Amino acid sequence: MIEDIELETLINDVYEYYGFDFGSYSKASLKRRVNRIFHLDGFTHFHDFLSKVRTDPEYYKKMVDEITVNVTEMFRDPSFYMVLRKEILPLLGTKPFIRIWHAGCSTGEEVYSMAILLKEAGLLHKSILYATDVNATVLETAKKGIFPLRMIKDYADNYRDSGGQQDFSNFYIANYGFAKFNEDLAEKMVFSQHNLVSDNSFNEFDLILCRNVLIYFDNKLQQRVINLFDDSLAILGFLALGTKETIKYSISTSKYKQIEKEKIWRKIK
């Protein structure tokens, strides 16, 4: 296990050499992920690892990609998507145009899930889905809309549990062990690199989803990101966080009303 002081040295050096700030990430989570990379790549001395990060920009990029990747799946937490389907989308459907932001979209499974919901509700044609992540590698995967076929049965089960009525195979073409999702879903998506730690608001949205990303940040950064979302959300828009998020005290109860039991809030003023 690397020492706390070594982790601080890594954080400082990454910021000095590359301008990327890990300082507000949860130390426990960051330490676990750095330890994993340290051992997977066969290092035994921390100074060798640090030297590699300092002098090899490609290795630095690989390290950041490993640290910032988040686990995701299509229709994760089907009860959440049931609430979107039954309660949120009918309200958004009254608007002339719908803007949605998936912040921390990872490899894109949840963006495609949302596109399927919108298509089934007859709303995809007047929607645009902005999908952002700090990790450029996962964004490239997300743009392709190609996922391992071995995962599709679980995704199809999640889809049905979320209230989906169609044959899930209608949404993709299977080939050589992979499922490529239909182009009409991707046509309404815009993928872009965005860093929640340092970047600002870039549009006004009707729905912002950031699910199980803030758990990797410390309290101060969580509050910064909540303020960023507040600046980016239209009045009567919705903010959806993940089941593991424990930040309800960061969200103003005078400005937001929680929907149901899911971690979805509506901005009321």
N, C-alpha and C positions, 0 to 999 in steps of 0.2 A: 504494500500500500504506500502511495506517495504521501508525504507529510503535508500538513496544512501550509507551512511556510513555502514548500515547493510549489503548491498550487497557486499561492499568491504571486510567486515569481513568474510562473507561466502566464497568469492573467496580465501582469504588468508588461511582460515582454511581448505578448501578442498585441497588446494595445500600442506599445512603443514601435514595434516593427511593422505592424499591419493596420493599425487603427481600428481593430475590432475589439469591442468592450464586453468581456465576459464578467466584469466586476459586479453586475447586478443579478447574475444568475444565482439560483439557489446553490450554495456551496456544497451541500451534501449530494445533490444530483450531479453537479459538475464534477465533483471528485470521483464519483462512481464511474462516470463516463470516461474521464481521463484515465483512470486506473485500467479500465477495460482496454482502451487503445494501447496503453503502455505495455500491457502484458501480451496482447494479441500480436503486437509488432515485435515482440522478442527483446524488449529493452530490459536491462538489469540495473542500469545506473541512470538516475534522473538527469544528470548533466548531459549524457549522450542524447537523451530524448529532447531536452531543451535545445541543444545545439542543432539537432535535426529540424526542429520547428523554426528556429531562427534563420537557418541558412538555406532551407529547401522550401520555396514557396508552394511547390506542388504537394509536398507532405503537409505543410500547414493547411492547405485547402482541404486535403483529405481528412485531417484531424477535425476541422470545423464541421465538415459534412457529417462525420461520425457523431459528433457531440450534438448537433442540432437536429438530427433526424428524429421524427416522432412516429410511433407505431399508429397505424390507422387501418380502417376497413370500411367497406361500403355499408351504409345503413347501420353504423355502429350505434348501439343502444336503440333498438327499434321503437321503444316507447317514446323516445325523443322525436323520432321522425313521424310517429303517429300524431303527436301534438302539432308538428309543423303542417302535416297533411290536413288535419281536421280543423285546426283553429287559426293558425298563422297565415297560411296561404290564401284562404278565403278573404281575409282582411286585406292582404297585400294585393289581391286580385282586383280590388276596386280602384287601384291607382292606374293612371295611364301608362306608366313605365315603372319597372321594378329594378332597383340596383341592389345587388347582394355582394358582400365582401366575405370571402373565406380567408381569414388571417391565420397564417401558419398552416397552409393547406397540405403540407407534406407531399406525398406522391399522388394526391388528387382523388382518392376514392370518395371522399365526402362531397367533393365538388360535383362529381358525376352522379352521386346519389341525389343531390339537390336538383340537378338538371332533369333527372328522371321524374322527380316529384312535380316539377314545374310543367314538364311535358304532359304528364297525366292530368294535371289540373287545367290544361289548355292555356298556360301562362308563359311558356318558354319563349314564344315569339316576341313578347314585349318585355323580356328580362335580359339583364346582362350580369354575368357572374365574374367578379374580379377575384382571382386566386393568387395569393402572395405567400412567399416564404423567404426566409433569409438564406436558405440552402439552395444554390443554383442547380445542384445535381438532381434533387428530388423534383424540382420544377420541370426539368427536361423529361423526366418520367411521367409527370402529370400531364404534360402537353400531349404526349403520345396516346394516352387513354388505353394503354395495353396492360393488362394484369394477368397473373398466372391463372390458368384454367383450374388448377387444383383448389383455388380459393373461391371459385364461383358458387359452389354448392352452399357454402356458409353465407355468402353474400345474398344468394337467392332466398335462403331461409330468413335472413334478416329483413329482406325486402317484403316477404309475405307477412312476417310478424309486425311490420310497420304499416300494414293495411294495403299493400300492393296486391292488385287483382290480376295482372297480366302474367303471361309466361315470361319469366325473366330473360329467356334467350332471345326475346324480341329486340333487346337493347344492345346486343353485341354479335359479332361474328367470331366463331371459334376456329383457330388455325394453329397447328404445330404447338399445342400445349399452352396457347395463350388466348385470351379473349380481348378483342379490339372493340371498344364501344363505338356506337354509331356516330358518324360525323355530325349529324344534326344536333347532337348534344353539345359537342365541342365548339360549334359555330358561335355559341353565345358566351364563350369563356375568354377571358383575358388573363394571361399568366404574366406575373412580374415579380422581380426580386424586391422585397421590402423588409426592413429590419425594425421590428417593434421596439428594440432598445433605443434606437436613435432617429428613425425616420418619422415624418409628420403625416398628418391627414392629407389625403389626395382626392377626396370626393365626398359627396353626401350619400348615405346609404339608407335603405329601408330595412335591411336585415344584415347584421354582422354576426358571423360565426367564428369563434375562436375556442376550440374544444380541446381541453387537456393540454394546453400550451403554457398557460400562466403558472402551472404547478412547478415549472422549471425556473421561475423567477423569484427573487426575494420580494418582501412586502412593498418596498419603495418602488421597485420597477413594476410590480403588479398595479400599483396605484397610477403610475405614469401611463400604463397601457389602457387602463380603464378610462382615464381622462382623454386619451387619444380616441378611443372608441366613442366617448361622449361627444367629442368635437366632430366626429365623422357620421353621427347618427341623426337622421331626420326626426323631428317631433312625431310621435306615434310610431316610430320605428322600433325594431326588436333587436336585442342583444342576446345571443345564445352562447353559453359557456359549457364546459364539459362536466361530466358527473364527478370528476375528482377535484374540481375546483372548490376551494373553501374560502372564498373572498367576498361573501355576501355583505360584510361590514364595510367593504370598499365602495359599494354601490349605494348612492343616495336614495333613501326611501321616499324622499320628497319629490324626486325627479323620475323615479322608476317604480313600476309595479310588477311584482313577480307573477308569472303565468303558471298556474297549476303547480305540480310538484317538480317539474323539470326546471333546470337552471336557465330559464328564459325570462328576460325582463323587457317590459315595454316602457319606452321613454314617454312620459306623460306631460313633460313641460321642459 
